[in-house]
Amino acid sequence: MAGQNAKGFKRIVNAFFFSVAGFKAVWKHEEAFRQEIILLLVTAPLAFWITVNNIERVLLVGSIVAVLLVELLNSAIETAIDRIGLEHHELSGRAKDIGSAAVMLSLALAAFVWMIILI
């Protein structure tokens, strides 16, 4: 990719466009990410409606954003593994399973945060 070695403000601009490309790719290729965006779109307004405390709002919305962050990293791992090769390899499978476990843990954390704050 051209511009990866840019300096200063140009590097920041390039990083922004690389990030936009990443969001487009994950949106196009990862159904789980699309589902988690819908989850965010539903829960973020709900977090503002059911709480009056800004810390609780940050925890509620932040827990869902954390799920998205972990999903992005998991998708990056899966994409890199698939780039290496689609044939089954124990280590490739293990890497994908560990990434999936990270997503599950982030979802469990989000559920826990919501449950604690709502109770």
DONU-502339 format. One record per residue (C-alpha): residue number from 1; x, y, z. Coordinates in pm, whole numbers. Example, Ala and Ser with C-alpha at 12.3 -4.5 7.8 and 13.67 -1.06 7.14 Angstrom:
BEGIN
pos_x_y_z
1_1230_-450_780
2_1367_-106_714
This chain:
BEGIN
pos_x_y_z
1_0_0_0
2_133_337_-95
3_169_589_183
4_241_348_467
5_567_528_544
6_413_876_546
7_508_1112_826
8_324_1371_1032
9_-27_1473_939
10_-18_1266_618
11_36_953_830
12_-272_1039_1036
13_-480_1092_721
14_-357_763_575
15_-431_580_901
16_-785_717_892
17_-844_585_540
18_-687_247_625
19_-924_226_922
20_-1225_312_705
21_-1119_36_466
22_-1099_-202_762
23_-1451_-111_875
24_-1581_-163_520
25_-1412_-503_497
26_-1538_-629_830
27_-1889_-502_753
28_-1885_-681_417
29_-1731_-1011_529
30_-1828_-1063_895
31_-2191_-1127_986
32_-2106_-1134_1357
33_-1976_-776_1336
34_-2297_-662_1165
35_-2502_-831_1438
36_-2293_-664_1709
37_-2341_-324_1543
38_-2716_-383_1561
39_-2669_-474_1928
40_-2488_-142_1981
41_-2757_54_1795
42_-3023_-99_2021
43_-2837_-87_2352
44_-2672_257_2331
45_-3000_453_2331
46_-3135_211_2591
47_-2834_283_2815
48_-2916_654_2807
49_-3284_592_2867
50_-3254_354_3165
51_-2977_533_3355
52_-2922_880_3492
53_-2560_823_3592
54_-2294_894_3327
55_-2059_630_3469
56_-2326_363_3426
57_-2387_484_3071
58_-2018_462_2989
59_-2000_112_3136
60_-2307_-7_2947
61_-2210_138_2610
62_-1839_69_2665
63_-1905_-299_2732
64_-2074_-331_2391
65_-1799_-131_2219
66_-1549_-369_2380
67_-1730_-657_2208
68_-1685_-477_1875
69_-1315_-422_1944
70_-1259_-788_2023
71_-1461_-890_1716
72_-1241_-667_1497
73_-927_-830_1636
74_-1076_-1178_1598
75_-1171_-1103_1237
76_-818_-978_1168
77_-672_-1299_1311
78_-909_-1515_1105
79_-831_-1319_788
80_-456_-1352_840
81_-489_-1726_909
82_-700_-1773_596
83_-442_-1577_394
84_-174_-1821_504
85_-378_-2117_385
86_-724_-2268_393
87_-609_-2625_460
88_-666_-2747_813
89_-375_-2695_1049
90_-389_-2750_1424
91_-228_-2416_1506
92_-454_-2225_1266
93_-758_-2386_1424
94_-626_-2310_1771
95_-569_-1943_1682
96_-922_-1911_1547
97_-1068_-2089_1852
98_-878_-1859_2089
99_-1005_-1553_1902
100_-1358_-1690_1922
101_-1314_-1748_2296
102_-1208_-1385_2334
103_-1527_-1270_2162
104_-1736_-1497_2385
105_-1564_-1362_2696
106_-1628_-1003_2586
107_-1995_-1086_2532
108_-2012_-1247_2877
109_-1854_-937_3029
110_-2104_-712_2852
111_-2393_-927_2975
112_-2252_-917_3329
113_-2213_-537_3322
114_-2568_-492_3196
115_-2706_-737_3450
116_-2526_-575_3746
117_-2630_-223_3649
118_-2991_-316_3570
119_-3034_-509_3895
